Amino acid sequence: MTDEHPWAVRLAPGAVRALDRLPHKVAAAIAEFITATLPTDPYRMSKPLRHELAGWRVARRGDYRVTFRILDDDHALLIGRVEHRAHIYRPT
């Protein structure tokens, strides 16, 4: 579902903390992905999660994963977590 207006991006506090803990180059690349690339077409750039993570989607950026919810009513993306692929699916 593409749209002429990109989606707004909101970061949960945990996502902000995760970005702060990453090496600068990695954090910059993920921040660019979250703010510029992902909002253009979040449905195409992600896949839905299942089971206890139903309602969330995941997008890949290198070895890192970004989990988010699409808030259709607000035309916004709520970024929940940013973690290495080995840790993203573990409970918080």
N, C-alpha and C positions, 0 to 999 in steps of 0.2 A: 504494500500500500504506500505508494509515493505520494507526496504532497508538495505543493509549491512552497510551503512554509516549513522550515525545519522544526522539529520538536524542541520544546524547552527542556533543559536538563537540570535536575535537582539531585544533589548528592546527599545521601544519608551521612550522619557523623562518622559512622564506621568506615565508609568509603573514603572520606577525607583523611582520616587517620591512616588508612592503608596506603594511600598515595604519598603521604608524608614520610612513611617508613621505607618507601622504595628508593633505589638509587636514582639520582637526578635524571639520567638519560631515559631510564625506563618510565619513570613517573611522567616525564614530559611527553613521551610517545603515547602513553595511555591517556593522558589529559587531552592531547590533540585528537585522539580517536574518539573519546567521549564527547568532546565539545564540537567537533567539526564533521567527522565521518558518520558516526552512529546516528545522529539526529536526522540525517538526510533520508534514511530508509531503515528504521530499526527492525522491521519485520524481515527484511531480506538479509540483514547482517547478523541475525541471531537465530537461535532455535529455542523453542519452548522447553522448559524443564518439566519433569514428571514427579509423581509420588509426593513426598513431603515438600518438595520445592515447586509444586504446581502453582501457576500464577506468575512465576518468575521466568525470565528468559536469560540466556547466556550468550555473550559475544566473545569471540577470541581475538586477542591481540598478542601475537608471539606466544610466549610461554605463559601468559597471564590471561585470566578470564574476568569478565565484568558481568555481574548479575544485576538485572534491573527489571522493573515492572513498567509496563506501558499504561499510562493513565490517560485513556482516550478522552474522557470528559474534559480534562485540563490540557490536552494536547502536550503532554509532558512525559519525560522519562525519569523515573526515580531510580538512581543508581544505588544499589544496596551494598554490594561488596566488590572489591578488587583484590584478587589473590592469585598466587601462582596456581597453575593447573593442578598441582599435586594436593592442594589444600582447599580449593574452592568448594568442593561438594561435602566437606566435613561440617558437622553442626557447629554453630558458634557458641 
